[in-house]
């Protein structure tokens, strides 16, 4: 139970940190509103998760 509570608290803290960064740091970035940038923003998290899961699958397959 403590492990799950710790994980939830870490996730909540990380989420709050990302929210603060988006609110205060993101407006200072000068990213032009193009279709390419929108596609990168949408697909980059998906690609990162896919690579992480593939890496984990390969490591588990070797064991």
N, C-alpha and C positions, 0 to 999 in steps of 0.2 A: 504494500500500500504506500509506503514512504517513497519507493522508487517512482511510482506513477505520479504522486503528488509533486515530487521534485521535477519530473519531466514537464508536468503541466505548468509549474511555476517558471521554469526556464523558457518554455514556449511563450508564456504570457509576457515575460520580460523582453524577449527577443522581438515579439510583435509590437510592444510599446516602443521599443527603440527604433524599429523600422518606421513606425508611424511618425515619430518625432523627426526622423531624418527626412521623410517625405514632406512633412509640413514645413520645416524650416530650411533644409538644405537644398531640396529639389528646385525651388523657384530660382535659386541663384545659378543653376545650370542653364546654359544656353543650348538647348537641343531643338533643332528646327523640326517643325511638324510636317514630316514627309511620310509617305506610305512605307518606305524602307525602314525608317526608325520605328514606326508603329509595329511592323512585323517583327523586328528584332526584340522589342520590348515584350511582345506577346509570346514569342516562341523561345526566347532564351531560357526562361525558367523550366519549360518543358524539356528542352534539350539537356539542361544541367541535370535534372532528375533522371532522365533516360540514361545518361552516361553513368551516373552514380549507381543506378539499379543494375545496369549491365556489368559494371565493375564488381559490385557485390555478388552478382550471380556467378561471374567467372571465379571469384575467390571461393565461393561456397562449392562450386563444381570441382575445384581442385582438391578440396578436403574430403 
